[in-house]
Amino acid sequence: MLGISKISFLNPGVLYLLFLLIPAIVWYVLKNKTNRAGMKISALDGFLNTPHTYKHYLQHIIFGFRILAVALLIIALARPQSVDKWEDISTEGIDIVMSLDISSSMLARDFKPDRLEASKELATEFISGRSDDRIGLVVFSGESFTQCPLTTDHAVVINMMRDIQTGMIEDGTAIGMGLATAINRLKDSKAKSKVIILMTDGVNNMGEIAPVTAAEIAQSFNIRVYTIGVGSRGMAPYPVQTPYGRQYRNMKVEIDEEVLTDIAEITDGKYFRATDNNQLKQIYQEIDKLEKSKIDVKEFRKKSEEYLLFVIIAGVLLFIEVLVRNTLLRSLP
């Protein structure tokens, strides 16, 4: 439950009367410049360096008290009220598992700096914006494993995301295994919505489970799968191991879009193709819009009158003014 308190005025138009205090202040300043008491003496030599007494300054302070008191009374007439607002917020989060291809082809340079780093960076932005959801992380290439189980501690997920590198497991592209491992993390979830975001840049060539079979299993658990094909169209610079170390050669981009589309359609998800960093960012933004947590808000308000405090302070200031004028600043006829 969230509580917020602020001040509002029942009669805000009365506050315009505060502007009338400006000419009163101007009048007082001009009056004190021209209205001075006089007396006849033979010479001024003995009075030139005479310092002002405390009464000289006190009379200006007293005038300030009067102006402040009038201002407080005007504010009191405007009827200030404190507004306490409570919001009962209940959220139904979404469980999301991100399944990321980390095969060596993800080092291709058609994304900047490469496919894997671009995917990690944009996935991190996506995770940071899903504050009400549990998020998990699965990686796959020739086989798959869980990098991070479902958790609401997004800092942990982001740190685990940053640690992902190619070569962590056997090379290859086992899309079915990457999907199956993600399903295993979600099948017992009680969330109102269960989602897998599967990202790959290749064609399924390894693993014991066919991608479409894994998609049918996901459907049986009411898990929706968004698939993303990562890679430009045509040719791209791929890393190749040579006797002189890793080099990059332009090779044809091959993504099994038909299988990725089938996975999305079977699970009531959607297939996306990302050919550069900007498109991949837009895809994450679209998925973010499609999968919103349900938030129920009940709002309660309570108003309390606050004018009494202003009246009391104004009364005290006026009392001090009257007291001082009739004691310390009392003038004789």
ZASE-60537 format. One line per field, with one value per residue (C-alpha): residue number from 0; x, y, z. Coordinates in nm, 4 decimals, always signed. Last residue first. Layout:
N
num = (NUM ...)
u = (X ...)
v = (Y ...)
w = (Z ...)
END
This chain:
333
num = (332 331 330 329 328 327 326 325 324 323 322 321 320 319 318 317 316 315 314 313 312 311 310 309 308 307 306 305 304 303 302 301 300 299 298 297 296 295 294 293 292 291 290 289 288 287 286 285 284 283 282 281 280 279 278 277 276 275 274 273 272 271 270 269 268 267 266 265 264 263 262 261 260 259 258 257 256 255 254 253 252 251 250 249 248 247 246 245 244 243 242 241 240 239 238 237 236 235 234 233 232 231 230 229 228 227 226 225 224 223 222 221 220 219 218 217 216 215 214 213 212 211 210 209 208 207 206 205 204 203 202 201 200 199 198 197 196 195 194 193 192 191 190 189 188 187 186 185 184 183 182 181 180 179 178 177 176 175 174 173 172 171 170 169 168 167 166 165 164 163 162 161 160 159 158 157 156 155 154 153 152 151 150 149 148 147 146 145 144 143 142 141 140 139 138 137 136 135 134 133 132 131 130 129 128 127 126 125 124 123 122 121 120 119 118 117 116 115 114 113 112 111 110 109 108 107 106 105 104 103 102 101 100 99 98 97 96 95 94 93 92 91 90 89 88 87 86 85 84 83 82 81 80 79 78 77 76 75 74 73 72 71 70 69 68 67 66 65 64 63 62 61 60 59 58 57 56 55 54 53 52 51 50 49 48 47 46 45 44 43 42 41 40 39 38 37 36 35 34 33 32 31 30 29 28 27 26 25 24 23 22 21 20 19 18 17 16 15 14 13 12 11 10 9 8 7 6 5 4 3 2 1 0)
u = (+0.2786 +0.5267 +0.6069 +0.6138 +0.8680 +0.9897 +0.6504 +0.3308 +0.4760 +0.6447 +0.3239 +0.1131 +0.3670 +0.4113 +0.0333 +0.0152 +0.2830 +0.1091 -0.2230 -0.0669 +0.0897 -0.2464 -0.4348 -0.1836 -0.2096 -0.5894 -0.5992 -0.4973 -0.8342 -0.7972 -0.8822 -0.8823 -0.8444 -0.8551 -0.7325 -0.7641 -0.5111 -0.5013 -0.1885 -0.1721 +0.1810 +0.2349 +0.3506 +0.2672 +0.4264 +0.7560 +0.7496 +0.7270 +1.0146 +1.2277 +1.1592 +1.2442 +1.5842 +1.6526 +1.5603 +1.7997 +2.0878 +2.0648 +1.8875 +1.6354 +1.3616 +1.0636 +0.8299 +0.5210 +0.3562 +0.0413 +0.2464 +0.2046 +0.2446 +0.5714 +0.7305 +0.6143 +0.7686 +1.1021 +1.0913 +1.0210 +1.2782 +1.5606 +1.8349 +2.1215 +2.3396 +2.5778 +2.9462 +3.1871 +3.5054 +3.6384 +3.9609 +4.0407 +4.3996 +4.6740 +4.6169 +4.2536 +3.9422 +3.6550 +3.4485 +3.1582 +3.1421 +2.7850 +2.6234 +2.2598 +2.0070 +2.1397 +2.1264 +1.9282 +1.6055 +1.3847 +1.1211 +0.8483 +0.7137 +0.3915 +0.3704 +0.0295 +0.1879 +0.0585 +0.1732 +0.5284 +0.5256 +0.4067 +0.6930 +0.9445 +0.8179 +0.8525 +1.2150 +1.3106 +1.4471 +1.7714 +2.0055 +2.1997 +2.1555 +1.8799 +1.9508 +2.1141 +2.1019 +1.9048 +1.6905 +1.4133 +1.1976 +0.9884 +0.6720 +0.4432 +0.1405 -0.0831 +0.2122 +0.1755 +0.5005 +0.5420 +0.6173 +0.8372 +1.1915 +1.1388 +1.0065 +1.3373 +1.5301 +1.3006 +1.3490 +1.7274 +1.7096 +1.4910 +1.7152 +2.0270 +2.2730 +2.6368 +2.9342 +2.9775 +2.9410 +3.0924 +3.2546 +3.0675 +3.0447 +2.7778 +2.9106 +2.7169 +2.3890 +2.4750 +2.5226 +2.1907 +2.0084 +2.1566 +2.0594 +1.7105 +1.6411 +1.2840 +1.4062 +1.3530 +1.6661 +1.9964 +2.2368 +2.0140 +2.1728 +2.1751 +2.3524 +2.5199 +2.4499 +2.2282 +2.1809 +1.8899 +1.8084 +1.5272 +1.3016 +1.0356 +0.8256 +0.7213 +1.0298 +1.0323 +1.2198 +1.5664 +1.5127 +1.4535 +1.7638 +1.9673 +1.8247 +1.9441 +2.3024 +2.3147 +2.1828 +2.4312 +2.7131 +2.6105 +2.5517 +2.8787 +3.0109 +2.7854 +2.5732 +2.6814 +3.0010 +2.9382 +3.0253 +2.6847 +2.8236 +3.0265 +2.7099 +2.5670 +2.1960 +1.9895 +1.6782 +1.5176 +1.2718 +0.9835 +0.7383 +0.4780 +0.3691 +0.0230 +0.0378 -0.1752 -0.1627 -0.3663 -0.3153 -0.3557 -0.3961 -0.3784 -0.4818 -0.3906 -0.6259 -0.5545 -0.8696 -0.7960 -0.8958 -0.5994 -0.3652 -0.4997 -0.4455 -0.0870 -0.0173 -0.1634 +0.0626 +0.3678 +0.2991 +0.2567 +0.5711 +0.7670 +0.6491 +0.7767 +1.1139 +1.1349 +1.0644 +1.3230 +1.6030 +1.5864 +1.5039 +1.8324 +2.0185 +2.1750 +2.5358 +2.6337 +2.9136 +2.7722 +2.6019 +2.8637 +2.9566 +2.5961 +2.6015 +2.3721 +2.0649 +1.7087 +1.4974 +1.3544 +1.1714 +1.2028 +0.9402 +1.1077 +1.3022 +1.0801 +0.7694 +0.9235 +0.9968 +0.6533 +0.4727 +0.6667 +0.5733 +0.2063 +0.2244 +0.3454 +0.0957 -0.1883 -0.0333 -0.1253 -0.4915 -0.4433 -0.4433 -0.8213 -0.8632 -0.7389 -1.0592 -1.0509 -0.6711 -0.4469 -0.1570 +0.0000 +0.0222 +0.0977 +0.0535 +0.1368 +0.0000)
v = (+6.2034 +5.9304 +5.6423 +5.2787 +5.0788 +4.8569 +4.8297 +4.9095 +4.8452 +4.5268 +4.3787 +4.4720 +4.3182 +4.0042 +3.9559 +3.9994 +3.7330 +3.4911 +3.5420 +3.4762 +3.1526 +3.0392 +3.1264 +2.9358 +2.6288 +2.6412 +2.6416 +2.2722 +2.1054 +1.7298 +1.5429 +1.1624 +0.9795 +0.6105 +0.4540 +0.0918 -0.0198 -0.3569 -0.4240 -0.7029 -0.7499 -0.6590 -0.9037 -0.7611 -0.4232 -0.5776 -0.8079 -0.4989 -0.3266 -0.6410 -0.6482 -0.2781 -0.3384 -0.6279 -0.4060 -0.1363 -0.3806 -0.5302 -0.7989 -0.9067 -1.1415 -1.1924 -1.4896 -1.4617 -1.6593 -1.8697 -2.1793 -2.3640 -2.0396 -1.9420 -2.2846 -2.3014 -1.9588 -2.0706 -2.3869 -2.1962 -1.9300 -2.1840 -1.9225 -1.9460 -1.6397 -1.7044 -1.6621 -1.3697 -1.4716 -1.3657 -1.5029 -1.6949 -1.8170 -1.8477 -2.2182 -2.1194 -2.1073 -1.9236 -1.6384 -1.5320 -1.2073 -1.1885 -1.2617 -1.2428 -1.1186 -1.0041 -1.2299 -1.3076 -1.5059 -1.4327 -1.6705 -1.5692 -1.8748 -1.8896 -2.1538 -2.3047 -2.6274 -2.8381 -2.5644 -2.5913 -2.9663 -2.8955 -2.6462 -2.9071 -3.1443 -2.8649 -2.8044 -3.1753 -3.3194 -3.5213 -3.2378 -3.1212 -2.9563 -2.6972 -2.4127 -2.0862 -1.7418 -1.8169 -1.6379 -1.7976 -1.5744 -1.8053 -1.6880 -1.8068 -1.5940 -1.6063 -1.7355 -2.0710 -2.2117 -2.5901 -2.6069 -2.2960 -2.4156 -2.7399 -2.5345 -2.3422 -2.6694 -2.7923 -2.4743 -2.4920 -2.8661 -2.8112 -2.5338 -2.7507 -2.5455 -2.6550 -2.6031 -2.7965 -2.5784 -2.2567 -2.1983 -1.8750 -1.6470 -1.5645 -1.3839 -1.0647 -1.2573 -1.3961 -1.0396 -0.9372 -1.2324 -1.1563 -0.7875 -0.9000 -1.0510 -1.1563 -1.5076 -1.7937 -2.0076 -1.8684 -2.0234 -2.3252 -2.5712 -2.6573 -2.8773 -2.8143 -2.4402 -2.3466 -2.0919 -2.0621 -1.7559 -1.6943 -1.3973 -1.3434 -1.0407 -0.7216 -0.5107 -0.5943 -0.2876 -0.4016 -0.7370 -0.5686 -0.3521 -0.6655 -0.8437 -0.5501 -0.5790 -0.9587 -0.9716 -0.7078 -0.8983 -1.2257 -1.0886 -0.8953 -0.5470 -0.4415 -0.6781 -0.8193 -0.9191 -1.2898 -1.4004 -1.5717 -1.8255 -1.9742 -2.1042 -1.9060 -1.9316 -1.7654 -1.8960 -1.6190 -1.7503 -1.5240 -1.5674 -1.2920 -1.0964 -1.0593 -0.7335 -0.5944 -0.2246 -0.0720 +0.3016 +0.5427 +0.9176 +1.1699 +1.5185 +1.8056 +2.1003 +2.4731 +2.6851 +2.9988 +3.2020 +3.0451 +3.1582 +3.5125 +3.4900 +3.3745 +3.6695 +3.9117 +3.7642 +3.7855 +4.1532 +4.2264 +4.0334 +4.2212 +4.5496 +4.4274 +4.3442 +4.6972 +4.8494 +4.6179 +4.7484 +5.1059 +4.9751 +4.7838 +5.1158 +5.2691 +5.3807 +5.7486 +5.8413 +6.1760 +6.2736 +6.4770 +6.6830 +6.7706 +7.1374 +7.4022 +7.1799 +7.2038 +6.8854 +6.6600 +6.3250 +6.1422 +6.0562 +6.0486 +5.7200 +5.5408 +5.6258 +5.4917 +5.1526 +5.1312 +5.2208 +4.9542 +4.6924 +4.7873 +4.7907 +4.4263 +4.3075 +4.3365 +4.0481 +3.8162 +3.8801 +3.6450 +3.3607 +3.3996 +3.2341 +2.9024 +2.8520 +2.4806 +2.4745 +2.1663 +2.0271 +1.6845 +1.3443 +1.0105 +0.6592 +0.3383 +0.0000)
w = (+2.2776 +2.3825 +2.1561 +2.2677 +2.0771 +2.3619 +2.5348 +2.3436 +1.9984 +2.1233 +2.2619 +1.9588 +1.7175 +1.9298 +1.9410 +1.5622 +1.5137 +1.7526 +1.5756 +1.2345 +1.3669 +1.5082 +1.1881 +0.9707 +1.1952 +1.1813 +0.7997 +0.7659 +0.7034 +0.6345 +0.3130 +0.2771 -0.0533 -0.1475 -0.4710 -0.5726 -0.8329 -1.0087 -1.2148 -1.4736 -1.6064 -1.9723 -2.2384 -2.5808 -2.5041 -2.3877 -2.6900 -2.9105 -2.7302 -2.7602 -3.1347 -3.1691 -3.0082 -3.2459 -3.5396 -3.4223 -3.3711 -3.7205 -3.9254 -3.6622 -3.7785 -3.5503 -3.4949 -3.2739 -2.9964 -2.9934 -2.8990 -3.2296 -3.4276 -3.2589 -3.3013 -3.6640 -3.7375 -3.5871 -3.7970 -4.1191 -4.0364 -4.0272 -4.0377 -4.2867 -4.3499 -4.6393 -4.5593 -4.5571 -4.3795 -4.0423 -3.8957 -3.5801 -3.5527 -3.8148 -3.8692 -3.9316 -3.7148 -3.8864 -3.7453 -3.9710 -4.1734 -4.3143 -4.6501 -4.7629 -4.5084 -4.1722 -3.8686 -3.5553 -3.5907 -3.2909 -3.1556 -2.9106 -2.7303 -2.5269 -2.2564 -2.1910 -2.0561 -2.3482 -2.5872 -2.4582 -2.5264 -2.8820 -2.9237 -2.8030 -3.0719 -3.3292 -3.2243 -3.2460 -2.9232 -2.9045 -2.9935 -3.2974 -3.6378 -3.5842 -3.8281 -3.7269 -3.5698 -3.2548 -2.9970 -2.7950 -2.5759 -2.3585 -2.1846 -1.9071 -1.8176 -1.5113 -1.3097 -1.1281 -1.2737 -1.2830 -1.6573 -1.6612 -1.5948 -1.7898 -2.0806 -2.0932 -2.1099 -2.3898 -2.5952 -2.5837 -2.6564 -2.9622 -3.0921 -3.0735 -3.2806 -3.2700 -3.0406 -2.7178 -2.4077 -2.2711 -2.6109 -2.6761 -2.3767 -2.1155 -1.8061 -1.8836 -1.8736 -1.5306 -1.4050 -1.5614 -1.4048 -1.0616 -1.0865 -1.1872 -0.8481 -0.9254 -1.0029 -1.2446 -1.2725 -1.4133 -1.6683 -1.7238 -1.9662 -2.3356 -2.5888 -2.9265 -2.8722 -2.5800 -2.3037 -2.0580 -1.8448 -1.5989 -1.5260 -1.2624 -1.3446 -1.1643 -1.2531 -1.6243 -1.7559 -1.6497 -1.8218 -2.1590 -2.1256 -2.0412 -2.3466 -2.5559 -2.4289 -2.4423 -2.7982 -2.9147 -2.7469 -2.9123 -3.2617 -3.2819 -3.1951 -3.3534 -3.5604 -3.9001 -3.7200 -3.6666 -3.3118 -3.2809 -3.5316 -3.2448 -3.0774 -2.7858 -2.8735 -2.6002 -2.4251 -2.2189 -1.9629 -1.8628 -1.5762 -1.5828 -1.2785 -1.1313 -0.9440 -0.6630 -0.5785 -0.2962 -0.3432 -0.0556 -0.0878 +0.1927 +0.0848 +0.3129 +0.2928 +0.2705 +0.3038 +0.0916 +0.3968 +0.5832 +0.3050 +0.3421 +0.7196 +0.6643 +0.4332 +0.6899 +0.9585 +0.7302 +0.6596 +1.0332 +1.1287 +0.8622 +1.0118 +1.3502 +1.1935 +1.0542 +1.4008 +1.5546 +1.3337 +1.4704 +1.8179 +1.8254 +1.8254 +1.5145 +1.5548 +1.6165 +1.3809 +1.2585 +1.5854 +1.7691 +1.4655 +1.3784 +1.4989 +1.6535 +1.6993 +1.5676 +1.5683 +1.3034 +1.2738 +0.9393 +0.6816 +0.3417 +0.3300 +0.5822 +0.3793 +0.0581 +0.2180 +0.3812 +0.0577 -0.1360 +0.1268 +0.1102 -0.2726 -0.2641 -0.0030 -0.2525 -0.4500 -0.1631 -0.2465 -0.5440 -0.2889 -0.2534 -0.5939 -0.4500 -0.2466 -0.1470 -0.1569 -0.2004 +0.0037 -0.0511 +0.1191 -0.0506 +0.0878 -0.1062 +0.0000)
END
